[in-house]
Amino acid sequence: MLAGLTVGTACSSSYQDLHPNESPFRKRPAPTTESEQPVQTSPTQPTPTQPANPAVGSGETTPTPVVDKSSPTGILELMHRAADWQLANPTNDDKKGWIYSVFYDGVMALGRMESNGKYLEAMLAEGTSNHWQLGSRAYHADDHALAQMYLEMYELKNDPDMIKPTQQNFNYVFDFPASNPTELDFAKSGRDDKWSWCDALFMDPPAWARLSKATGDAKYLDSANTRWWITSQYLYDSKAHLFYRDSTFFSKREPNGEKVFWARGNGWVLAGLARVIDCLPKDYPDRTKYEKQFKDMAEKIKSLQQVDGLWRAGLLDPASYPDKESSGSGLFTYALAWGINNGLLDRAQFTPVVMKAWEALADCELPNGKVIHVQPVGTLPIGFDSNSSRPYGVGAFLLAGSEVYKLVSIK
């Protein structure tokens, strides 16, 4: 048992309870590097070469159901296997970057479901090893993603050292905001200092909202709120109810002539909405706007689910991307299940969608726990090796499992 930790979740308070409470923290240097390279070629129709059996030629065993995928115990077992496999098979990715941060979000979700402390201990060790520091780029959303795990640990442990560097960083961004905050053209300089790509809406805003909860200072949430709607106004297609990945996709089209809406990019947004709403005070002025956007996107995503239960990398041209894709699908499953569990989505309409998706995701886990069909790091729909696995895909799987577990556990 992890001493001093209480298992559970809570991220809501009254709007009136959030009062300014600034502290004079050390300033951080300006960003100097990039993590995920954002510039890629236009999406083109892939030429899949992978056989129908995802394990052929890989040395892996074909995924076979060995547990009841839809029962609480089965879901928990699948989550254990996925988390244990990734923890035992670390990659060379930056442990302070977004790739691992999303995995840590999933591990935290699993850890808070249990009382033995194994997974929370792993996250405590990771934070301690990092000295609770974020990535080196003061403004970049990808380097803020890790703050979500730190803030969840703080909620359990109540150790100010766990969030002090995050608060220092966010105070710096608040005190010295990026120039031209409404200029989100991805072809122009300074784009990385703002939420100019849709992935950023998962990586950063939930941390700002959670920091307001942790400190009682509304400025963090209010700052995130302002920037969310700037990005939304720019990248959200209000007719399609989907987000462009960034401005370079405004004029691009799929092979079938449809607009290019990337599955994982929209998964980031829908999951980001869930995580922000979860931390909003019930009486927060813009809460209804977030809930409407969430519901509108959820309805659209429901309509785009494929017959096998998953979504394809190119949402509006699935025929051009026949490969299964588990990371975007995992994020959708997490967000939709969260929406049902929190009363925003109709249980009768959305539960079949979620359960079909979860069972398909479970089939993406090999018996040893490896989660496959994860599109590699990128910015647009592509074809890829079906045996691909990355930590963020495992994180999405764990987040999905955590909400599906709640859904099936309701009597």
C-alpha positions as a Markdown table, in Angstrom:
| # | Residue | x | y | z |
|---|---|---|---|---|
| 1 | Met | 0.0 | 0.0 | 0.0 |
| 2 | Leu | 1.4 | 3.4 | -0.9 |
| 3 | Ala | 1.6 | 5.3 | 2.3 |
| 4 | Gly | -0.2 | 8.6 | 2.4 |
| 5 | Leu | -2.2 | 8.0 | -0.8 |
| 6 | Thr | -6.0 | 7.8 | -1.0 |
| 7 | Val | -7.4 | 6.1 | -4.0 |
| 8 | Gly | -10.2 | 7.9 | -5.8 |
| 9 | Thr | -10.9 | 10.8 | -8.2 |
| 10 | Ala | -12.1 | 14.3 | -7.6 |
| 11 | Cys | -11.5 | 17.4 | -9.7 |
| 12 | Ser | -14.4 | 19.8 | -9.1 |
| 13 | Ser | -15.0 | 22.8 | -7.0 |
| 14 | Ser | -17.1 | 25.9 | -6.8 |
| 15 | Tyr | -16.1 | 28.8 | -9.1 |
| 16 | Gln | -16.3 | 31.1 | -6.2 |
| 17 | Asp | -13.7 | 29.0 | -4.3 |
| 18 | Leu | -11.0 | 29.8 | -6.9 |
| 19 | His | -9.2 | 32.9 | -5.6 |
| 20 | Pro | -6.0 | 34.4 | -6.8 |
| 21 | Asn | -3.1 | 33.1 | -4.8 |
| 22 | Glu | 0.1 | 33.9 | -6.8 |
| 23 | Ser | 3.6 | 33.2 | -5.5 |
| 24 | Pro | 6.9 | 34.6 | -6.8 |
| 25 | Phe | 8.4 | 31.6 | -8.7 |
| 26 | Arg | 11.6 | 31.4 | -10.6 |
| 27 | Lys | 11.3 | 32.1 | -14.4 |
| 28 | Arg | 12.1 | 29.4 | -16.9 |
| 29 | Pro | 14.1 | 29.7 | -20.1 |
| 30 | Ala | 12.4 | 30.1 | -23.5 |
| 31 | Pro | 11.9 | 26.9 | -25.6 |
| 32 | Thr | 14.8 | 25.9 | -27.8 |
| 33 | Thr | 13.9 | 22.5 | -29.3 |
| 34 | Glu | 11.0 | 20.5 | -30.7 |
| 35 | Ser | 9.7 | 17.0 | -29.8 |
| 36 | Glu | 7.2 | 15.8 | -32.3 |
| 37 | Gln | 8.1 | 17.1 | -35.7 |
| 38 | Pro | 4.9 | 18.7 | -37.0 |
| 39 | Val | 5.6 | 19.2 | -40.7 |
| 40 | Gln | 4.8 | 16.3 | -42.9 |
| 41 | Thr | 3.7 | 15.7 | -46.5 |
| 42 | Ser | 0.1 | 15.7 | -47.6 |
| 43 | Pro | -1.8 | 12.6 | -46.8 |
| 44 | Thr | -1.7 | 10.0 | -49.5 |
| 45 | Gln | -3.5 | 6.8 | -50.0 |
| 46 | Pro | -1.4 | 4.0 | -48.3 |
| 47 | Thr | -0.5 | 0.7 | -49.9 |
| 48 | Pro | -1.1 | -1.7 | -47.0 |
| 49 | Thr | 1.2 | -4.7 | -47.2 |
| 50 | Gln | 0.4 | -6.2 | -43.8 |
| 51 | Pro | -1.5 | -9.6 | -43.8 |
| 52 | Ala | -4.9 | -9.8 | -42.1 |
| 53 | Asn | -3.3 | -11.7 | -39.2 |
| 54 | Pro | -1.6 | -8.9 | -37.2 |
| 55 | Ala | 1.1 | -11.2 | -35.9 |
| 56 | Val | 2.2 | -12.9 | -39.1 |
| 57 | Gly | 6.0 | -12.5 | -39.5 |
| 58 | Ser | 6.4 | -10.7 | -36.2 |
| 59 | Gly | 7.2 | -13.5 | -33.9 |
| 60 | Glu | 4.2 | -12.5 | -31.7 |
| 61 | Thr | 1.3 | -14.8 | -30.9 |
| 62 | Thr | -2.0 | -14.0 | -32.6 |
| 63 | Pro | -4.2 | -12.1 | -30.2 |
| 64 | Thr | -6.8 | -14.5 | -28.7 |
| 65 | Pro | -9.5 | -13.7 | -26.1 |
| 66 | Val | -8.4 | -15.3 | -22.8 |
| 67 | Val | -10.6 | -13.3 | -20.5 |
| 68 | Asp | -14.2 | -12.0 | -20.5 |
| 69 | Lys | -13.4 | -8.7 | -22.2 |
| 70 | Ser | -16.6 | -7.1 | -21.0 |
| 71 | Ser | -16.6 | -8.0 | -17.3 |
| 72 | Pro | -15.0 | -5.8 | -14.6 |
| 73 | Thr | -12.5 | -8.5 | -13.8 |
| 74 | Gly | -11.6 | -9.1 | -17.4 |
| 75 | Ile | -11.2 | -5.4 | -18.1 |
| 76 | Leu | -8.9 | -5.1 | -15.1 |
| 77 | Glu | -6.9 | -8.0 | -16.2 |
| 78 | Leu | -6.4 | -6.6 | -19.7 |
| 79 | Met | -5.3 | -3.3 | -18.2 |
| 80 | His | -2.8 | -5.0 | -15.9 |
| 81 | Arg | -1.3 | -6.8 | -18.8 |
| 82 | Ala | -1.0 | -3.7 | -20.9 |
| 83 | Ala | 0.5 | -1.6 | -18.1 |
| 84 | Asp | 2.9 | -4.3 | -17.0 |
| 85 | Trp | 4.1 | -5.0 | -20.5 |
| 86 | Gln | 4.9 | -1.3 | -21.2 |
| 87 | Leu | 6.6 | -0.8 | -17.8 |
| 88 | Ala | 8.7 | -3.9 | -18.5 |
| 89 | Asn | 9.5 | -2.8 | -22.0 |
| 90 | Pro | 10.5 | 0.9 | -21.9 |
| 91 | Thr | 11.3 | 2.8 | -25.0 |
| 92 | Asn | 14.0 | 5.4 | -25.6 |
| 93 | Asp | 11.5 | 8.2 | -25.7 |
| 94 | Asp | 11.9 | 11.2 | -23.5 |
| 95 | Lys | 10.3 | 10.3 | -20.2 |
| 96 | Lys | 9.3 | 14.0 | -19.7 |
| 97 | Gly | 7.7 | 14.3 | -23.1 |
| 98 | Trp | 4.2 | 13.7 | -24.3 |
| 99 | Ile | 4.8 | 10.1 | -25.5 |
| 100 | Tyr | 5.3 | 8.9 | -22.0 |
| 101 | Ser | 3.1 | 11.4 | -20.3 |
| 102 | Val | 0.0 | 9.9 | -21.9 |
| 103 | Phe | 1.1 | 6.5 | -20.8 |
| 104 | Tyr | 1.5 | 7.8 | -17.3 |
| 105 | Asp | -2.1 | 9.3 | -17.4 |
| 106 | Gly | -3.3 | 5.7 | -18.1 |
| 107 | Val | -1.2 | 4.2 | -15.4 |
| 108 | Met | -2.6 | 6.8 | -12.9 |
| 109 | Ala | -6.1 | 5.8 | -14.0 |
| 110 | Leu | -5.3 | 2.2 | -13.3 |
| 111 | Gly | -3.6 | 3.0 | -10.0 |
| 112 | Arg | -6.5 | 4.9 | -8.7 |
| 113 | Met | -8.8 | 2.0 | -9.3 |
| 114 | Glu | -6.9 | -0.2 | -6.9 |
| 115 | Ser | -5.5 | -0.1 | -3.4 |
| 116 | Asn | -2.3 | -2.2 | -3.6 |
| 117 | Gly | -0.2 | 0.8 | -4.7 |
| 118 | Lys | 1.9 | -0.9 | -7.3 |
| 119 | Tyr | 1.1 | 1.4 | -10.2 |
| 120 | Leu | 1.0 | 4.5 | -8.0 |
| 121 | Glu | 4.4 | 3.6 | -6.6 |
| 122 | Ala | 5.7 | 3.4 | -10.2 |
| 123 | Met | 4.4 | 6.9 | -10.9 |
| 124 | Leu | 5.8 | 8.2 | -7.6 |
| 125 | Ala | 9.2 | 6.8 | -8.5 |
| 126 | Glu | 9.0 | 8.4 | -12.0 |
| 127 | Gly | 8.1 | 11.8 | -10.6 |
| 128 | Thr | 10.8 | 11.6 | -7.9 |
| 129 | Ser | 13.4 | 10.6 | -10.6 |
| 130 | Asn | 12.4 | 13.7 | -12.6 |
| 131 | His | 12.5 | 15.9 | -9.5 |
| 132 | Trp | 8.9 | 16.7 | -10.6 |
| 133 | Gln | 10.3 | 18.8 | -13.5 |
| 134 | Leu | 8.5 | 19.3 | -16.8 |
| 135 | Gly | 10.2 | 19.3 | -20.2 |
| 136 | Ser | 12.6 | 22.0 | -21.2 |
| 137 | Arg | 10.4 | 24.1 | -23.4 |
| 138 | Ala | 8.5 | 26.6 | -21.3 |
| 139 | Tyr | 5.6 | 27.2 | -23.6 |
| 140 | His | 5.3 | 24.0 | -25.6 |
| 141 | Ala | 2.1 | 22.0 | -24.8 |
| 142 | Asp | 4.0 | 18.7 | -25.3 |
| 143 | Asp | 6.3 | 19.5 | -22.5 |
| 144 | His | 3.4 | 20.4 | -20.2 |
| 145 | Ala | 1.6 | 17.1 | -20.6 |
| 146 | Leu | 3.5 | 15.5 | -17.7 |
| 147 | Ala | 2.0 | 18.0 | -15.3 |
| 148 | Gln | -1.2 | 16.0 | -15.4 |
| 149 | Met | 0.4 | 13.0 | -13.7 |
| 150 | Tyr | 2.2 | 15.2 | -11.2 |
| 151 | Leu | -1.0 | 17.0 | -10.3 |
| 152 | Glu | -2.9 | 13.7 | -9.8 |
| 153 | Met | -0.1 | 12.6 | -7.5 |
| 154 | Tyr | -0.3 | 15.8 | -5.6 |
| 155 | Glu | -4.1 | 15.3 | -5.1 |
| 156 | Leu | -3.3 | 11.9 | -3.5 |
| 157 | Lys | -0.1 | 12.8 | -1.6 |
| 158 | Asn | -0.6 | 16.6 | -0.9 |
| 159 | Asp | 3.2 | 17.2 | -1.3 |
| 160 | Pro | 3.7 | 20.8 | -2.6 |
| 161 | Asp | 7.1 | 19.8 | -4.1 |
| 162 | Met | 5.2 | 17.6 | -6.6 |
| 163 | Ile | 3.7 | 20.7 | -8.3 |
| 164 | Lys | 6.1 | 23.5 | -7.5 |
| 165 | Pro | 8.0 | 23.3 | -10.8 |
| 166 | Thr | 4.7 | 23.1 | -12.8 |
| 167 | Gln | 3.4 | 26.2 | -11.0 |
| 168 | Gln | 6.7 | 28.0 | -11.7 |
| 169 | Asn | 6.5 | 27.1 | -15.4 |
| 170 | Phe | 2.8 | 28.0 | -15.7 |
| 171 | Asn | 3.4 | 31.3 | -13.8 |
| 172 | Tyr | 6.1 | 32.2 | -16.3 |
| 173 | Val | 3.7 | 31.5 | -19.3 |
| 174 | Phe | 1.0 | 33.5 | -17.5 |
| 175 | Asp | 3.2 | 36.4 | -16.8 |
| 176 | Phe | 4.9 | 36.4 | -20.1 |
| 177 | Pro | 2.3 | 35.2 | -22.6 |
| 178 | Ala | 3.2 | 34.2 | -26.1 |
| 179 | Ser | 3.0 | 37.1 | -28.6 |
| 180 | Asn | 0.1 | 37.4 | -31.0 |
| 181 | Pro | -2.1 | 34.8 | -29.1 |
| 182 | Thr | -4.7 | 34.6 | -31.8 |
| 183 | Glu | -2.1 | 34.0 | -34.6 |
| 184 | Leu | -2.2 | 30.2 | -35.0 |
| 185 | Asp | -1.1 | 29.9 | -38.6 |
| 186 | Phe | 1.0 | 26.7 | -38.5 |
| 187 | Ala | 3.2 | 28.0 | -41.3 |
| 188 | Lys | 4.4 | 30.9 | -39.2 |
| 189 | Ser | 7.1 | 31.2 | -36.5 |
| 190 | Gly | 6.0 | 31.1 | -32.9 |
| 191 | Arg | 3.4 | 28.4 | -33.5 |
| 192 | Asp | 4.9 | 26.1 | -30.8 |
| 193 | Asp | 4.3 | 28.7 | -28.1 |
| 194 | Lys | 0.5 | 28.5 | -28.6 |
| 195 | Trp | -2.1 | 25.8 | -29.0 |
| 196 | Ser | -1.8 | 25.9 | -32.8 |
| 197 | Trp | -2.3 | 22.2 | -33.3 |
| 198 | Cys | -5.3 | 20.1 | -32.0 |
| 199 | Asp | -3.1 | 17.6 | -30.1 |
| 200 | Ala | -2.2 | 20.4 | -27.7 |
| 201 | Leu | -5.8 | 20.5 | -26.4 |
| 202 | Phe | -5.1 | 17.2 | -24.6 |
| 203 | Met | -1.6 | 17.9 | -23.6 |
| 204 | Asp | -2.0 | 21.2 | -21.8 |
| 205 | Pro | -5.5 | 22.5 | -20.9 |
| 206 | Pro | -6.3 | 19.7 | -18.4 |
| 207 | Ala | -3.1 | 20.5 | -16.5 |
| 208 | Trp | -4.0 | 24.2 | -16.2 |
| 209 | Ala | -7.5 | 23.3 | -15.1 |
| 210 | Arg | -6.2 | 20.9 | -12.5 |
| 211 | Leu | -3.6 | 23.4 | -11.2 |
| 212 | Ser | -6.5 | 25.8 | -10.4 |
| 213 | Lys | -8.1 | 23.0 | -8.4 |
| 214 | Ala | -4.8 | 22.2 | -6.6 |
| 215 | Thr | -4.0 | 25.8 | -5.8 |
| 216 | Gly | -7.4 | 27.5 | -5.5 |
| 217 | Asp | -6.2 | 30.1 | -8.0 |
| 218 | Ala | -8.6 | 30.7 | -10.9 |
| 219 | Lys | -6.0 | 32.3 | -13.1 |
| 220 | Tyr | -4.8 | 29.0 | -14.5 |
| 221 | Leu | -8.2 | 27.8 | -15.5 |
| 222 | Asp | -9.2 | 31.1 | -16.9 |
| 223 | Ser | -6.1 | 31.3 | -19.0 |
| 224 | Ala | -6.7 | 27.8 | -20.4 |
| 225 | Asn | -10.3 | 28.7 | -21.1 |
| 226 | Thr | -9.4 | 31.7 | -23.1 |
| 227 | Arg | -6.8 | 29.8 | -25.1 |
| 228 | Trp | -9.1 | 26.8 | -25.7 |
| 229 | Trp | -11.7 | 28.9 | -27.4 |
| 230 | Ile | -9.1 | 30.8 | -29.5 |
| 231 | Thr | -7.9 | 27.4 | -30.8 |
| 232 | Ser | -11.4 | 26.1 | -31.2 |
| 233 | Gln | -12.5 | 29.1 | -33.2 |
| 234 | Tyr | -9.5 | 28.5 | -35.6 |
| 235 | Leu | -9.3 | 24.7 | -36.0 |
| 236 | Tyr | -12.9 | 23.4 | -35.3 |
| 237 | Asp | -15.1 | 22.8 | -38.3 |
| 238 | Ser | -18.5 | 23.6 | -36.7 |
| 239 | Lys | -20.4 | 21.9 | -39.6 |
| 240 | Ala | -18.3 | 18.6 | -39.5 |
| 241 | His | -18.0 | 18.8 | -35.7 |
| 242 | Leu | -14.4 | 17.8 | -36.1 |
| 243 | Phe | -11.0 | 19.5 | -35.6 |
| 244 | Tyr | -8.3 | 20.0 | -38.3 |
| 245 | Arg | -5.0 | 18.9 | -37.0 |
| 246 | Asp | -3.5 | 22.4 | -37.8 |
| 247 | Ser | -4.0 | 25.1 | -40.4 |
| 248 | Thr | -1.9 | 23.3 | -43.0 |
| 249 | Phe | -4.9 | 20.9 | -43.4 |
| 250 | Phe | -7.5 | 23.5 | -44.2 |
| 251 | Ser | -7.2 | 23.0 | -48.0 |
| 252 | Lys | -6.1 | 19.3 | -48.1 |
| 253 | Arg | -8.4 | 16.6 | -49.2 |
| 254 | Glu | -8.5 | 12.8 | -48.9 |
| 255 | Pro | -8.3 | 10.5 | -51.9 |
| 256 | Asn | -12.1 | 10.4 | -51.9 |
| 257 | Gly | -12.4 | 14.2 | -51.9 |
| 258 | Glu | -13.4 | 14.6 | -48.2 |
| 259 | Lys | -11.6 | 16.9 | -45.8 |
| 260 | Val | -8.7 | 15.5 | -43.8 |
| 261 | Phe | -9.7 | 14.9 | -40.2 |
| 262 | Trp | -7.1 | 12.8 | -38.4 |
| 263 | Ala | -8.5 | 10.2 | -36.0 |
| 264 | Arg | -5.9 | 10.5 | -33.2 |
| 265 | Gly | -6.0 | 14.3 | -33.5 |
| 266 | Asn | -9.7 | 14.4 | -32.9 |
| 267 | Gly | -9.2 | 11.7 | -30.2 |
| 268 | Trp | -6.8 | 14.1 | -28.4 |
| 269 | Val | -9.5 | 16.8 | -28.5 |
| 270 | Leu | -12.4 | 14.7 | -27.4 |
| 271 | Ala | -10.4 | 13.2 | -24.5 |
| 272 | Gly | -9.0 | 16.6 | -23.7 |
| 273 | Leu | -12.6 | 17.9 | -23.4 |
| 274 | Ala | -13.5 | 15.1 | -21.0 |
| 275 | Arg | -10.4 | 15.9 | -18.8 |
| 276 | Val | -11.1 | 19.6 | -18.8 |
| 277 | Ile | -14.8 | 19.3 | -18.1 |
| 278 | Asp | -14.0 | 16.8 | -15.3 |
| 279 | Cys | -12.1 | 19.6 | -13.6 |
| 280 | Leu | -14.5 | 22.5 | -14.2 |
| 281 | Pro | -16.5 | 23.9 | -11.3 |
| 282 | Lys | -20.1 | 23.1 | -11.8 |
| 283 | Asp | -20.9 | 26.8 | -12.0 |
| 284 | Tyr | -18.0 | 27.7 | -14.3 |
| 285 | Pro | -19.4 | 30.3 | -16.9 |
| 286 | Asp | -18.2 | 28.4 | -20.0 |
| 287 | Arg | -19.0 | 24.9 | -18.8 |
| 288 | Thr | -22.0 | 24.6 | -21.1 |
| 289 | Lys | -19.9 | 25.5 | -24.1 |
| 290 | Tyr | -17.5 | 22.7 | -23.3 |
| 291 | Glu | -20.3 | 20.3 | -22.8 |
| 292 | Lys | -22.0 | 21.3 | -26.1 |
| 293 | Gln | -18.8 | 20.8 | -28.0 |
| 294 | Phe | -18.2 | 17.5 | -26.4 |
| 295 | Lys | -21.7 | 16.3 | -27.2 |
| 296 | Asp | -21.5 | 17.5 | -30.8 |
| 297 | Met | -18.2 | 15.8 | -31.4 |
| 298 | Ala | -19.3 | 12.6 | -29.7 |
| 299 | Glu | -22.3 | 12.3 | -32.0 |
| 300 | Lys | -20.1 | 12.7 | -35.0 |
| 301 | Ile | -17.5 | 10.2 | -33.8 |
| 302 | Lys | -20.3 | 7.7 | -33.0 |
| 303 | Ser | -21.4 | 8.0 | -36.7 |
| 304 | Leu | -17.9 | 7.2 | -37.9 |
| 305 | Gln | -17.3 | 4.0 | -36.0 |
| 306 | Gln | -16.4 | 1.1 | -38.4 |
| 307 | Val | -18.0 | -2.3 | -38.4 |
| 308 | Asp | -15.2 | -3.8 | -36.4 |
| 309 | Gly | -15.7 | -1.3 | -33.6 |
| 310 | Leu | -12.6 | 0.8 | -34.2 |
| 311 | Trp | -12.1 | 4.1 | -36.1 |
| 312 | Arg | -9.7 | 4.5 | -39.1 |
| 313 | Ala | -6.8 | 7.0 | -39.2 |
| 314 | Gly | -8.6 | 9.1 | -41.8 |
| 315 | Leu | -12.1 | 9.6 | -40.3 |
| 316 | Leu | -13.9 | 10.6 | -43.5 |
| 317 | Asp | -12.1 | 8.3 | -45.8 |
| 318 | Pro | -11.8 | 4.9 | -44.0 |
| 319 | Ala | -11.5 | 3.0 | -47.2 |
| 320 | Ser | -8.2 | 4.7 | -47.9 |
| 321 | Tyr | -6.9 | 3.7 | -44.5 |
| 322 | Pro | -8.0 | 0.0 | -43.9 |
| 323 | Asp | -5.5 | -0.6 | -41.1 |
| 324 | Lys | -6.9 | -0.9 | -37.6 |
| 325 | Glu | -5.8 | 2.1 | -35.4 |
| 326 | Ser | -5.9 | 1.7 | -31.7 |
| 327 | Ser | -4.6 | 4.9 | -30.2 |
| 328 | Gly | -7.2 | 7.3 | -31.7 |
| 329 | Ser | -9.8 | 4.6 | -31.1 |
| 330 | Gly | -8.7 | 4.2 | -27.5 |
| 331 | Leu | -9.0 | 8.0 | -26.9 |
| 332 | Phe | -12.5 | 8.0 | -28.4 |
| 333 | Thr | -13.5 | 5.0 | -26.3 |
| 334 | Tyr | -12.2 | 6.7 | -23.2 |
| 335 | Ala | -14.0 | 9.9 | -23.9 |
| 336 | Leu | -17.3 | 8.4 | -24.9 |
| 337 | Ala | -17.4 | 6.1 | -21.9 |
| 338 | Trp | -16.5 | 9.1 | -19.7 |
| 339 | Gly | -19.4 | 11.0 | -21.2 |
| 340 | Ile | -21.9 | 8.2 | -20.4 |
| 341 | Asn | -20.5 | 7.8 | -16.9 |
| 342 | Asn | -20.9 | 11.6 | -16.2 |
| 343 | Gly | -24.3 | 12.0 | -17.7 |
| 344 | Leu | -23.5 | 13.9 | -20.8 |
| 345 | Leu | -24.2 | 11.1 | -23.3 |
| 346 | Asp | -27.3 | 8.9 | -23.6 |
| 347 | Arg | -26.5 | 5.5 | -22.0 |
| 348 | Ala | -28.8 | 3.6 | -24.4 |
| 349 | Gln | -27.4 | 5.1 | -27.5 |
| 350 | Phe | -23.7 | 5.2 | -26.7 |
| 351 | Thr | -23.1 | 2.1 | -24.5 |
| 352 | Pro | -23.3 | -0.3 | -27.6 |
| 353 | Val | -20.8 | 2.0 | -29.4 |
| 354 | Val | -18.4 | 2.0 | -26.4 |
| 355 | Met | -18.6 | -1.8 | -25.7 |
| 356 | Lys | -18.1 | -2.6 | -29.4 |
| 357 | Ala | -15.0 | -0.3 | -29.4 |
| 358 | Trp | -13.7 | -1.8 | -26.2 |
| 359 | Glu | -13.9 | -5.3 | -27.4 |
| 360 | Ala | -12.1 | -4.4 | -30.6 |
| 361 | Leu | -9.4 | -2.6 | -28.5 |
| 362 | Ala | -9.1 | -5.7 | -26.4 |
| 363 | Asp | -8.3 | -7.7 | -29.5 |
| 364 | Cys | -5.4 | -5.3 | -30.2 |
| 365 | Glu | -3.7 | -6.6 | -27.0 |
| 366 | Leu | -1.5 | -9.6 | -27.5 |
| 367 | Pro | -1.6 | -12.3 | -24.7 |
| 368 | Asn | 1.7 | -10.9 | -23.3 |
| 369 | Gly | 0.1 | -7.5 | -22.9 |
| 370 | Lys | 1.6 | -5.6 | -25.8 |
| 371 | Val | -1.0 | -3.2 | -27.4 |
| 372 | Ile | -0.6 | -3.2 | -31.2 |
| 373 | His | -2.1 | -1.3 | -34.1 |
| 374 | Val | -0.8 | 2.0 | -32.7 |
| 375 | Gln | -0.1 | 4.6 | -35.4 |
| 376 | Pro | 3.4 | 5.9 | -35.0 |
| 377 | Val | 4.2 | 9.5 | -34.1 |
| 378 | Gly | 2.8 | 11.8 | -36.8 |
| 379 | Thr | 0.3 | 14.4 | -37.7 |
| 380 | Leu | -1.9 | 12.9 | -40.4 |
| 381 | Pro | -3.6 | 9.6 | -41.5 |
| 382 | Ile | -1.2 | 7.0 | -42.9 |
| 383 | Gly | -0.8 | 3.3 | -43.3 |
| 384 | Phe | 1.6 | 1.6 | -40.9 |
| 385 | Asp | 2.9 | -1.7 | -39.5 |
| 386 | Ser | 0.1 | -3.4 | -37.7 |
| 387 | Asn | 2.5 | -4.6 | -35.0 |
| 388 | Ser | 3.4 | -1.0 | -34.1 |
| 389 | Ser | 3.2 | -0.2 | -30.4 |
| 390 | Arg | 4.0 | 3.1 | -28.5 |
| 391 | Pro | 3.6 | 4.2 | -24.9 |
| 392 | Tyr | 0.8 | 6.7 | -25.8 |
| 393 | Gly | -1.2 | 4.0 | -27.4 |
| 394 | Val | -1.0 | 2.0 | -24.2 |
| 395 | Gly | -2.0 | 5.1 | -22.2 |
| 396 | Ala | -5.1 | 5.5 | -24.4 |
| 397 | Phe | -5.9 | 1.8 | -23.9 |
| 398 | Leu | -5.6 | 2.2 | -20.1 |
| 399 | Leu | -7.7 | 5.4 | -20.0 |
| 400 | Ala | -10.4 | 3.6 | -22.1 |
| 401 | Gly | -10.3 | 0.6 | -19.8 |
| 402 | Ser | -10.7 | 2.8 | -16.7 |
| 403 | Glu | -13.9 | 4.3 | -17.9 |
| 404 | Val | -15.3 | 1.1 | -19.5 |
| 405 | Tyr | -14.7 | -0.6 | -16.1 |
| 406 | Lys | -16.9 | 2.0 | -14.4 |
| 407 | Leu | -19.5 | 1.7 | -17.1 |
| 408 | Val | -19.9 | -2.1 | -16.7 |
| 409 | Ser | -19.7 | -1.9 | -12.9 |
| 410 | Ile | -22.8 | 0.2 | -12.6 |
| 411 | Lys | -25.7 | -2.0 | -11.4 |
